[in-house]
């Protein structure tokens, strides 16, 4: 019989060591490599990205590092940073994770949000001190929708580069954007102009998420049957059963850097009465939880509104729309897995 727990009764305490231990590719990319990436033969930029990243990986731990090393050390052909520019679904995270796996340690792999949360949990100076001892820091989904966070990450990357740390980053274009995706690299370089000449920007072309649209959200389970449905579908599993409103409220009391530990050991999430979130701060916290659920491939069984209605129209068309589109896509995929047995991809 399934074991039932409640996320609202969990308040994880996480040490610095435990936080840093989580900076690695999710299990979805836990065993990927450059060899498992399949470039589209019609898109030579994809094979080109593999070659560039392999060369970049080989350069790690061969430079003298640091400011004095850059001033007096032997010049190398590789720059201190790689930036992969392109749309959704062209394999940037796969490639970034492959770089991480190929590089020597110590090394870190995390999303833009995870690094800003790390700074919030440790302080900026302590984060710099810890990561300065790493050989490689990978930043997936670099975001430009929050000026404060962008400046914070720009400063962090500048100090890490000065300490001799190699950097690699990716970003996504917005679904439905009018540009061809190049604007992400341009904005990236403008915001961190001190680092711009140190980054090798590589555009990856290919059919992206914008052409596929969001998956159709499954019909919610009836409220009086949602737990029974989950128990029958997932016998002998650990279910987290929570009221949506209570869970959303509880998230405010748990630092986002601890959401990974919040769902540790949970096989399936069961939500009562999902409703539209109307407050921006609440919505952004739930976006982080959605990312952590997707990282761990936690299926969702839910009653109430479908996840396509989770955020307001204003949110879906506003400055944080990239985050909300990503969250809706991921939550919908997990709900399709939980309720229709379709693997989340």
N, C-alpha and C positions, 0 to 999 in steps of 0.2 A: 504494500500500500504506500502511496505517496506520502512524503513528509512535508508538512506545511510550516513555513516560517513567515515572518513579516519584516519587510525592510524597515518599516517605521519603528521597529523595536531595536534596530541596530544603530550604534554610534561608534564606528570603527576608530581606533587609535592607531596611527601609523607613524613609525619612526622614519628618520631621514633615510636610513639604509633601505627600508621597505619601499619608500617612495621611489628611490633611485633604481631599485631592483625592477620596478615596473616599466622602466624606460627601454623597452625592446619591442620588436614587431609583434602585433597580435597573432594569435594562433592561426589566423587566416593566412598570414605570411610568415609563419614560423619556420618553414622549410624551403622557402623559395630560393632561387639562385638565378644568375644570369642565364644559365642553361635551360631553366624552366620557363623563361620568358619567350614568347613566340611572336617575333616581329611580323607585322603585316608586310609581305613582299612588295605591296603597292605603296608602302609608306617608308621610304628609306631612312627617314629621320628616326624611326624606332630602332633599327639596327645601329644607326649612328650613336644613339643614346647609350646602347649597351657597350660599344667600343669606348666611348668617352668615360663612362663610369668605371669600366675595368681598368683603364689607365689611371683614373683618379684613385681607385682603391690601391693600386700598386704604388702610388706616390705617398700614401699615408705612412708616417713613421720613418720617412727618409729625409725630411727636411730638418733644418736646425731649429726652426720654431722661434716664436717670440719676437719682440720688436728688434732686439739687437741682432737676432738671427736674420731677420729680413733686411737689416741695414748692412751687415757685414758678411753674412753667410753666402754660400754658393747659390747662385740663381738656379731655379728649377723651372721646367716648362709648364708645370701645372699650377693653377691658381689655388688660392686657399679655400675657395668655395665653388660648388656646383649648384645651379638652379635649373630645375626642369619645369618648363612652361608648356601648358597645353590644356585641353579640355578634359571633361570627365571621361573615365573609362578607357583611357589609352595606355594604362599600365604604369603610371608614374609611381604609385605606392609600391607596386611589385618591384620596380627597378630600384627604388630607394631602399627597400628592405633587402634586396640582393646586395646592394653596396654595403649595408650594415653587416650582413653575414660574411662578406668577403674581407672586410677590414679587420685589422688587429684591434684589440681592446686595450684599455677600457673605452667604451663607446656608449652612446645613448641614442635611442630612437623614440620619438614621441610626436604628437601633433602640436601645432601652434598653441592650442588651448592648454594642453598638458604642461607645456613649458611656462606659460603665464601663471598657471595654477601653482607650479612648483615655486616660482618666485613669491607668490602670495603666501605659500606655506613656510618657506625658509627665509625669506628676505632676498633682495637683489644681490647684496654683497656676498652672502653665503652661497647663493646659487652660482655666482661667478667663480668663487673659490673652489667649489666642488667640481664644476664642469671644466675648469681650466686644466685639470689633470687628465682629461679625456683626450683621446687621439682623434675621435670623430663624434660630431653631434649632428644627427639627422632631424630635420624639422618637416613633418608632413603637413600639407594643407596650410601653408603660410597665408594668413588672412590680413586683409587691408581694410576691413569694415569698422574697426575701432581704432581711431587715431592714437589713443593713449597706449593701447596694447602694442600697436605697431612701433611706436617710439621706444617702448620698453624692450621689445624683442630686438630692435635695431641696435640699441645700446648694448644689450647682452651679446649679440653676435659680434659687434665690433670689439668688445673686450676679449671675447674668446678667440677671435682671429688674431688679436695682438699677442695673445698668450701662446700662439702656435697651434691652436685647435683647428682641424679641418672641418668645414661646414658643408652640408648639403641640404637643399630645401626643394619642396614642390609647392605648386599652387594650382587652383582650379579656376576656370572661367565660370561665370554665372550661367545657369540655365536660361536660355532665351535672350542672352546678351546680344547686342548688335555687332559687337566687335568679333574679330576672328580668334580671340584668345590672347593676342599679343599684349593687350593692355595690362595683363597681370604682371608681366616681366617689366614693363615700363614703369608701372607704379612701384613695383618692388625696388627697382633701381633708384627711383626718385626718393623713396622714403629712407633708403639706407645708402645714400650717395657716397658716404665715406667708404663703404665696402664695395660699391658697384664695380670698380675696376679690378677687384680681387675675385669676382665671381664670373665663372664661365656659364653663360646662359644658353641652354639648349632647348629649342622648341621641338616638341613631339607632336606630330600631326596624326590624324586618324579620326575615324567616326567616334563621336563622343556622346556623352549622356544626354546632351541637349536634343539629339535626334531621336532618342528613345522615349523621352518623357518619363513621368513618374509611374510606377506600377499601380495597378488598380488595387485600392484598399479592400480587404475582405469585409464582408458584413459582420458586425459585432455579434458576439454570442449573447443570447438572452440572459439578463441579469440573474434570474433564478436558476440558471443552469451552468453558469460560467465555471464555477469551481468543480462541479461534477464532470463537466466536459474535459477539463484539464486533468483531473485525476484519472479518468478513463483513458485518455490519450497518453498520459505520462505516468503509468504506474511505477512504483519503486524509484521515483525521482524526487528531488527536493524542489518544492514549489514555493515561491514567494507570493503570498496572497495579500494584496493591499488595496484599500480604497484609493482611487486616483487622487482625490482632493487631499487626503491625509498624507499620501506619499509626497505630493508636490510641496506641501507645507513642511514636511520633515526634511526635504532636501536643503532648505534654507539653514538648517542647523548643522549640516555636514559640509565641510569644505570640499569643493569639487575635486580637489586632488585625491580625495579619499573615496570617490565613487567606485573606483575599481574594487576596493576592499569591501565596499558596501554590498556589492552583489557577489562576493566571493562565495563559491560553493552552491550557488543557485543554478538549477538546471532550467527552470521555466518561470517566467513572470506572469502572474495572473492579476489583472487589474479590474476592479469594479468601477463602473460609471465614469469612463473617460469623458472628459468635456473639453471645450475650447478654452485655451489659456489666453487671458486678455492682458496680463501684465508682462512687460518686456523682461524684467529681471527674472521672473519665474520661468518664462519661456526659455531664456538662455541657460538657466540651470538644467532644465529638462533636456536641452540639446546635448549637454555634456553627458547626462545619464544615458541618452540614446546612443551616443558614440561608444560608451563603455559596454552597453548591452550588445551592440553590434560586434565590437571587438571580441567578446567572449561567445558570440553566437548563442544568445539566450532567447529561445522562442517566446512569443508573447501570446497569451489568450486574454481577450478583453471584452467587456460589455460597454455600453454607452455609445459614444460617437466614434466613427471610424477615424483613423489617424490622418486621413486627408483633411479633416476638419479640426485638427489639433490647434492650429495657430490661426489668428485672424487674417483677413485679407490684407490689412495694412502691414502686418508682419511679413507676409509672403511677398509683398512688393516693396518693402522698405530696405533700409541699409544693411540689415542682417539677413537678407533673403537667402544668401548662399547657405548659411547655417540651417535655416528652417527647411529649405528644400532637401538638404542632405538628411536632416533628422526625419522628415516625413518619409523619404525614400527608405531609410534604414528601418524605421519602426514598422512601416508597411511590409517590408520584406520579412521581418521577424514575425509579424502577425500572420502573414501568409504561411510561414513555416509552422507556426504554432497551431493554426486553425485549419490549414489545408494541406499540411505535410509537404510544402514546397520548400526546397532548400534555399536559404537566404544567400544571395550573391551580391 
